[in-house]
Amino acid sequence: MSHHHDHDHDHNDDQQDHDHGCDDQQGGSGDTRFLDLEISKVMYGEAEGVTREAFRELLKDAAKERLRERMGEQIDALANLAVDELMDDLEANIAIEDRIADRSKSGKNLAERARKIFRGES
């Protein structure tokens, strides 16, 4: 049963290939006009895409304006809270890294001082 289905599928592919061949032959006589038509479709498609994008941007701008009108102060306060928290974490991490670096240097000095003791240097 499955094999029979596969055969049907192959036949459909052949039919599509044949149809495609016919299209190409017809296009042969007026190649440039065919290409012009295609490029104009492509250009229109691009224009359509850009228009949708611009529309979305305008909607976004309008939504931003409205949000700012309705709850600008809360949005600012929330953003400030998030930024301050992030910066505090960053500063704490930098301070920790500095302390680790200092300890690391101190460790190297310690090794050098220990070598000096074994060399009999003071």
C-alpha positions as CSV (number, residue, x, y, z in Angstrom):
1,M,0.0,0.0,0.0
2,S,2.8,2.4,1.0
3,H,4.8,1.6,-2.1
4,H,1.8,2.4,-4.4
5,H,1.4,5.8,-2.7
6,D,5.1,6.6,-3.3
7,H,4.6,5.8,-7.0
8,D,1.7,8.2,-7.2
9,H,3.9,10.9,-5.6
10,D,6.6,10.3,-8.2
11,H,4.1,10.6,-11.0
12,N,2.9,14.0,-9.6
13,D,6.5,15.2,-9.6
14,D,6.9,14.2,-13.2
15,Q,3.7,16.1,-14.1
16,Q,5.0,19.2,-12.4
17,D,8.3,19.0,-14.1
18,H,6.6,18.7,-17.5
19,D,4.3,21.7,-16.8
20,H,7.3,23.7,-15.8
21,G,9.0,22.8,-19.1
22,C,6.0,24.2,-21.0
23,D,6.2,27.5,-19.1
24,D,9.8,27.9,-20.0
25,Q,9.2,27.3,-23.7
26,Q,6.4,29.8,-23.8
27,G,8.6,32.4,-22.0
28,G,11.3,31.9,-24.7
29,S,9.6,34.2,-27.2
30,G,9.2,37.3,-25.0
31,D,12.0,36.8,-22.5
32,T,12.6,40.5,-21.6
33,R,8.9,41.2,-21.1
34,F,8.7,38.1,-18.9
35,L,11.7,39.3,-16.8
36,D,10.3,42.8,-16.6
37,L,7.0,41.4,-15.3
38,E,8.9,39.4,-12.7
39,I,11.1,42.2,-11.5
40,S,8.1,44.5,-11.1
41,K,6.4,41.8,-9.0
42,V,9.6,41.6,-6.9
43,M,9.7,45.4,-6.5
44,Y,6.0,45.5,-5.6
45,G,6.6,42.7,-3.0
46,E,9.4,44.8,-1.5
47,A,7.3,47.9,-1.4
48,E,4.5,45.9,0.3
49,G,6.9,44.5,2.9
50,V,8.4,47.9,3.7
51,T,4.9,49.4,4.0
52,R,3.9,46.8,6.5
53,E,7.1,47.4,8.4
54,A,6.5,51.2,8.4
55,F,3.0,50.6,9.6
56,R,4.2,48.5,12.5
57,E,6.7,51.2,13.4
58,L,4.0,53.8,13.5
59,L,1.8,51.6,15.6
60,K,4.8,51.0,18.0
61,D,5.4,54.8,18.2
62,A,1.8,55.5,19.0
63,A,1.7,52.7,21.6
64,K,4.9,54.2,23.2
65,E,3.3,57.7,23.3
66,R,0.1,56.3,24.9
67,L,2.0,54.2,27.4
68,R,4.1,57.3,28.4
69,E,0.8,59.3,28.8
70,R,-0.9,56.7,30.9
71,M,2.0,55.5,33.1
72,G,5.2,57.5,32.2
73,E,6.2,58.0,35.9
74,Q,5.8,54.4,36.8
75,I,7.7,53.2,33.7
76,D,10.5,55.6,34.6
77,A,10.6,54.5,38.2
78,L,10.6,50.8,37.2
79,A,13.4,51.4,34.6
80,N,15.4,53.3,37.2
81,L,15.0,50.5,39.7
82,A,16.1,47.9,37.2
83,V,19.2,49.9,36.1
84,D,20.2,50.7,39.7
85,E,20.0,47.1,40.7
86,L,22.1,46.0,37.7
87,M,24.7,48.7,38.3
88,D,24.9,47.8,42.0
89,D,25.5,44.1,41.0
90,L,28.1,45.2,38.5
91,E,30.0,47.4,41.0
92,A,29.9,44.5,43.6
93,N,31.3,42.1,41.0
94,I,34.1,44.5,40.0
95,A,35.0,45.0,43.7
96,I,35.1,41.2,44.2
97,E,37.2,40.7,41.1
98,D,39.6,43.4,42.4
99,R,39.9,41.7,45.8
100,I,40.6,38.3,44.0
101,A,43.3,40.0,41.9
102,D,44.9,41.6,44.9
103,R,44.9,38.2,46.8
104,S,46.4,36.6,43.7
105,K,49.2,39.1,43.6
106,S,49.7,38.7,47.4
107,G,49.9,34.9,46.8
108,K,52.7,35.4,44.3
109,N,54.5,37.7,46.7
110,L,54.1,35.1,49.4
111,A,55.7,32.4,47.2
112,E,58.6,34.8,46.5
113,R,59.0,35.6,50.2
114,A,58.9,31.9,51.1
115,R,61.7,31.2,48.5
116,K,63.8,34.0,50.1
117,I,63.4,32.4,53.5
118,F,64.8,29.1,52.1
119,R,67.7,31.0,50.4
120,G,68.5,32.4,53.8
121,E,67.6,36.0,52.7
122,S,65.7,38.1,55.1
